[in-house]
Each structure stands twice: as structure tokens, then as C-alpha cells.
Amino acid sequence: MKYVKHVFICTNQKPEGKKCCGEAHGMALVEAFKKEIKDRGLHIDIRAQRAGCLDVCGQGPALVVYPEGIFYGNVQLSDVVEIVEQHLIHNQPVTRLKLPF
């Protein structure tokens, strides 16, 4: 199956004391994205899933949306609806969360 958009959410866990997205927060984001996508009937065309390290640890919790390759940083549960609505549905990246690369 080919998805129109694919959201990879970092759930990487580093040794204690090192900045990272963290499995606990990452999994909460994964579940929130999956629920929002399914509740809107988008799960046929859009997939959200956990990922390993996205190499932007200092700016996490982080995720990336493909095929655009847009990275988001400091993503909170309160940002999920906005990302789904604005980026995944209307193809407009959420500039306040977008990482500059």
C-alpha cells in the first residue's frame, strides 16, 4: 500500500541525562496522531508510526512528514490536531514548529 503522507515520530530513548525525544512522549504522540488520523477517516491515505532517532535530539520531541521531508521540533500533544489539519489535510506546514532545514 502506498500512502499519500507518512508521519514518522521519534521514540528514541538515550541514556539518562541526555536530551532526546523519549519513548514515553514519542509513543504518546504516535497514539495521538493515529487516533486523529483514524477519527478523520484519513488512515487509508496517511500513516503515522514510531521511528528511531531522527538526529535532531536537541529539538525534540521531533517528527518528520514525508514525502515532503519536513521536520518538526518541540512537538507537544496539543500540536497534533493543528499538524493534521494544516499540514496533512491542507498541505500547509506549521511554520512555528518547522525545523529550519
WOFENDA-V533531 format. One record per residue. N is the residue number from 1. RES is the residue in one small letter. SS is DSSP state (~ for helix, > for strand, _ for the rest). OMEGA is omega as a letter, one per 20 degrees, with the letter a starting at -180 (* if undefined). Layout:
<<N:RES:SS:OMEGA> <N:RES:SS:OMEGA>>
This chain:
<<1:m:_:r> <2:k:_:r> <3:y:_:r> <4:v:_:r> <5:k:>:a> <6:h:>:a> <7:v:>:r> <8:f:>:a> <9:i:>:a> <10:c:>:r> <11:t:_:a> <12:n:_:r> <13:q:_:r> <14:k:_:r> <15:p:_:a> <16:e:_:r> <17:g:_:r> <18:k:_:a> <19:k:_:r> <20:c:_:a> <21:c:_:r> <22:g:_:a> <23:e:~:a> <24:a:~:a> <25:h:~:r> <26:g:~:r> <27:m:~:r> <28:a:~:r> <29:l:~:r> <30:v:~:a> <31:e:~:r> <32:a:~:r> <33:f:~:r> <34:k:~:a> <35:k:~:a> <36:e:~:r> <37:i:~:r> <38:k:~:a> <39:d:~:r> <40:r:_:r> <41:g:_:a> <42:l:_:a> <43:h:_:r> <44:i:_:a> <45:d:_:a> <46:i:>:r> <47:r:>:r> <48:a:>:r> <49:q:>:r> <50:r:>:r> <51:a:>:r> <52:g:_:a> <53:c:_:r> <54:l:_:r> <55:d:_:r> <56:v:_:a> <57:c:~:a> <58:g:~:a> <59:q:~:a> <60:g:_:j> <61:p:_:a> <62:a:_:r> <63:l:>:r> <64:v:>:r> <65:v:>:r> <66:y:>:k> <67:p:_:a> <68:e:_:a> <69:g:_:a> <70:i:>:r> <71:f:>:r> <72:y:>:r> <73:g:_:a> <74:n:_:a> <75:v:_:r> <76:q:_:r> <77:l:~:a> <78:s:~:r> <79:d:~:a> <80:v:~:a> <81:v:~:a> <82:e:~:r> <83:i:~:r> <84:v:~:a> <85:e:~:a> <86:q:~:a> <87:h:~:a> <88:l:~:a> <89:i:~:a> <90:h:_:r> <91:n:_:r> <92:q:_:r> <93:p:_:r> <94:v:_:a> <95:t:_:a> <96:r:_:r> <97:l:_:a> <98:k:>:r> <99:l:_:a> <100:p:_:r> <101:f:_:*>>
